[in-house]
Amino acid sequence: MNLSFFDQFMSPHLLGIPLILISLLFPALLFPSPRNRWITNRVSTLQSWLIYTTTKQLMTPLNKKGHKWALILSSLMILLLSINLLGLLPYTFTPTTQLSMNLALAFPLWLATLLTGLRNQPSASLGHLLPEGTPTPLIPALIMIETTSLLIRPLALGVRLTANLTAGHLLIQLISTATAVLFSMMPTI
């Protein structure tokens, strides 16, 4: 079988069923089902403690107004953690290595942050478009440049994240392939 280094990013199939569907449905088993009691066993106790600790770590630096983001930030953290941990299983695929997944997560969160800043502190948000002490003739050009850089930011960060993940996976693949080849050539290593 002739494989390239990029074949590791293809989604595997088993009996014609993409394994990504099975791996995305698996985290639902990790969440406790509703019972009469709040805590029924050690696993649900551990889950409750983990969710509480994560939420506390996320919300400690925020003021009381920022606590309304607790649900979305905790959900996002658990989603990313479960998807990345499922990528460690054999024959599964990590969706966060794809540009589409990164952009699908980056764009709505960037837009929400931008609109929240514009709604709550409009003068401070718009003040970032013009550096302090700018000469008067440069003001229109700098506002256009800063606006363009602000609008391109989620795309640029998504591409950088995907490129770094891909480079890391390729480096691991190259090192493991070289190790496997050199191991048979040099048994003393």
TORMARZA-910682 format. One record per residue (C-alpha): residue in one letter; x, y, z. Coordinates in steps of 0.25 Angstrom, whole numbers, always signed. Layout:
<nodes>
+-----+-------+-------+-------+
| res |  east | north |    up |
+-----+-------+-------+-------+
|   a |     X |     Y |     Z |
...
+-----+-------+-------+-------+
</nodes>
This chain:
<nodes>
+-----+-------+-------+-------+
| res |  east | north |    up |
+-----+-------+-------+-------+
|   m |    +0 |    +0 |    +0 |
|   n |    +6 |   +13 |    -4 |
|   l |    +3 |   +24 |    +6 |
|   s |    +7 |   +39 |    +7 |
|   f |    +9 |   +46 |   +20 |
|   f |    -4 |   +54 |   +18 |
|   d |   -12 |   +41 |   +18 |
|   q |   -12 |   +41 |   +33 |
|   f |   -22 |   +53 |   +33 |
|   m |   -32 |   +45 |   +25 |
|   s |   -45 |   +40 |   +32 |
|   p |   -44 |   +25 |   +34 |
|   h |   -56 |   +16 |   +31 |
|   l |   -61 |    +3 |   +36 |
|   l |   -71 |    -5 |   +28 |
|   g |   -74 |    +8 |   +20 |
|   i |   -77 |   +16 |   +33 |
|   p |   -68 |   +27 |   +36 |
|   l |   -62 |   +25 |   +50 |
|   i |   -63 |   +40 |   +53 |
|   l |   -78 |   +38 |   +55 |
|   i |   -76 |   +27 |   +65 |
|   s |   -65 |   +36 |   +72 |
|   l |   -74 |   +48 |   +73 |
|   l |   -85 |   +40 |   +79 |
|   f |   -76 |   +34 |   +89 |
|   p |   -75 |   +46 |   +99 |
|   a |   -90 |   +45 |  +101 |
|   l |   -87 |   +33 |  +109 |
|   l |   -78 |   +41 |  +118 |
|   f |   -89 |   +50 |  +123 |
|   p |   -98 |   +45 |  +135 |
|   s |  -112 |   +41 |  +132 |
|   p |  -123 |   +48 |  +141 |
|   r |  -126 |   +40 |  +154 |
|   n |  -134 |   +42 |  +167 |
|   r |  -121 |   +46 |  +174 |
|   w |  -111 |   +56 |  +169 |
|   i |   -99 |   +48 |  +171 |
|   t |  -100 |   +33 |  +169 |
|   n |   -86 |   +27 |  +168 |
|   r |   -72 |   +31 |  +168 |
|   v |   -71 |   +34 |  +153 |
|   s |   -82 |   +44 |  +154 |
|   t |   -75 |   +50 |  +166 |
|   l |   -63 |   +51 |  +158 |
|   q |   -70 |   +58 |  +146 |
|   s |   -77 |   +68 |  +155 |
|   w |   -64 |   +71 |  +162 |
|   l |   -57 |   +73 |  +149 |
|   i |   -68 |   +82 |  +143 |
|   y |   -68 |   +90 |  +156 |
|   t |   -53 |   +92 |  +156 |
|   t |   -52 |   +95 |  +141 |
|   t |   -63 |  +106 |  +142 |
|   k |   -57 |  +112 |  +155 |
|   q |   -43 |  +113 |  +147 |
|   l |   -50 |  +119 |  +135 |
|   m |   -59 |  +129 |  +143 |
|   t |   -49 |  +134 |  +154 |
|   p |   -42 |  +145 |  +146 |
|   l |   -56 |  +150 |  +141 |
|   n |   -65 |  +160 |  +148 |
|   k |   -79 |  +157 |  +151 |
|   k |   -84 |  +162 |  +138 |
|   g |   -75 |  +152 |  +131 |
|   h |   -81 |  +140 |  +138 |
|   k |   -92 |  +139 |  +128 |
|   w |   -81 |  +133 |  +119 |
|   a |   -79 |  +121 |  +128 |
|   l |   -88 |  +112 |  +121 |
|   i |   -83 |  +114 |  +107 |
|   l |   -68 |  +114 |  +111 |
|   s |   -70 |  +101 |  +120 |
|   s |   -77 |   +95 |  +108 |
|   l |   -66 |   +99 |   +98 |
|   m |   -55 |   +94 |  +108 |
|   i |   -62 |   +80 |  +110 |
|   l |   -65 |   +79 |   +95 |
|   l |   -50 |   +82 |   +91 |
|   l |   -45 |   +73 |  +102 |
|   s |   -54 |   +61 |   +98 |
|   i |   -51 |   +63 |   +83 |
|   n |   -36 |   +64 |   +85 |
|   l |   -36 |   +52 |   +95 |
|   l |   -44 |   +43 |   +85 |
|   g |   -33 |   +46 |   +74 |
|   l |   -23 |   +38 |   +83 |
|   l |   -31 |   +26 |   +81 |
|   p |   -27 |   +17 |   +69 |
|   y |   -34 |   +18 |   +56 |
|   t |   -41 |   +31 |   +60 |
|   f |   -39 |   +45 |   +54 |
|   t |   -37 |   +58 |   +61 |
|   p |   -46 |   +68 |   +55 |
|   t |   -39 |   +80 |   +61 |
|   t |   -28 |   +77 |   +51 |
|   q |   -37 |   +82 |   +40 |
|   l |   -38 |   +97 |   +35 |
|   s |   -53 |   +96 |   +34 |
|   m |   -54 |   +92 |   +49 |
|   n |   -45 |  +102 |   +54 |
|   l |   -52 |  +113 |   +46 |
|   a |   -65 |  +108 |   +50 |
|   l |   -61 |  +110 |   +65 |
|   a |   -53 |  +123 |   +63 |
|   f |   -63 |  +132 |   +55 |
|   p |   -75 |  +131 |   +64 |
|   l |   -67 |  +133 |   +76 |
|   w |   -59 |  +145 |   +70 |
|   l |   -72 |  +151 |   +65 |
|   a |   -78 |  +150 |   +79 |
|   t |   -66 |  +156 |   +86 |
|   l |   -66 |  +168 |   +75 |
|   l |   -81 |  +171 |   +77 |
|   t |   -81 |  +170 |   +92 |
|   g |   -69 |  +180 |   +92 |
|   l |   -76 |  +189 |   +83 |
|   r |   -89 |  +188 |   +91 |
|   n |   -83 |  +190 |  +105 |
|   q |   -71 |  +199 |  +102 |
|   p |   -73 |  +205 |   +88 |
|   s |   -63 |  +217 |   +89 |
|   a |   -52 |  +207 |   +95 |
|   s |   -54 |  +197 |   +84 |
|   l |   -54 |  +207 |   +73 |
|   g |   -42 |  +214 |   +79 |
|   h |   -34 |  +202 |   +75 |
|   l |   -36 |  +205 |   +61 |
|   l |   -27 |  +217 |   +62 |
|   p |   -14 |  +218 |   +69 |
|   e |   -11 |  +229 |   +78 |
|   g |    -3 |  +241 |   +73 |
|   t |    -6 |  +238 |   +58 |
|   p |    -4 |  +249 |   +48 |
|   t |   -17 |  +255 |   +42 |
|   p |   -14 |  +251 |   +28 |
|   l |   -12 |  +237 |   +31 |
|   i |   -25 |  +235 |   +39 |
|   p |   -34 |  +230 |   +28 |
|   a |   -23 |  +220 |   +23 |
|   l |   -20 |  +215 |   +37 |
|   i |   -35 |  +213 |   +40 |
|   m |   -36 |  +204 |   +28 |
|   i |   -24 |  +196 |   +30 |
|   e |   -28 |  +193 |   +45 |
|   t |   -42 |  +190 |   +41 |
|   t |   -37 |  +180 |   +30 |
|   s |   -27 |  +174 |   +40 |
|   l |   -38 |  +172 |   +50 |
|   l |   -47 |  +166 |   +40 |
|   i |   -36 |  +156 |   +35 |
|   r |   -32 |  +152 |   +50 |
|   p |   -41 |  +139 |   +51 |
|   l |   -37 |  +134 |   +38 |
|   a |   -22 |  +137 |   +40 |
|   l |   -22 |  +130 |   +54 |
|   g |   -30 |  +118 |   +49 |
|   v |   -20 |  +116 |   +38 |
|   r |    -8 |  +117 |   +47 |
|   l |   -14 |  +108 |   +57 |
|   t |   -17 |   +97 |   +46 |
|   a |    -3 |   +99 |   +40 |
|   n |    +3 |   +97 |   +54 |
|   l |    -5 |   +85 |   +57 |
|   t |    -2 |   +79 |   +43 |
|   a |   +13 |   +82 |   +44 |
|   g |   +13 |   +75 |   +58 |
|   h |    +6 |   +63 |   +53 |
|   l |   +15 |   +62 |   +41 |
|   l |   +28 |   +63 |   +50 |
|   i |   +23 |   +52 |   +59 |
|   q |   +20 |   +44 |   +47 |
|   l |   +34 |   +46 |   +41 |
|   i |   +41 |   +43 |   +54 |
|   s |   +34 |   +31 |   +56 |
|   t |   +36 |   +26 |   +42 |
|   a |   +51 |   +29 |   +43 |
|   t |   +52 |   +22 |   +56 |
|   a |   +45 |   +10 |   +50 |
|   v |   +55 |   +10 |   +38 |
|   l |   +67 |   +12 |   +47 |
|   f |   +63 |    +2 |   +57 |
|   s |   +65 |    -9 |   +48 |
|   m |   +78 |    -4 |   +42 |
|   m |   +85 |    -1 |   +55 |
|   p |   +81 |   -11 |   +66 |
|   t |   +90 |    -5 |   +76 |
|   i |   +81 |    +8 |   +77 |
+-----+-------+-------+-------+
</nodes>
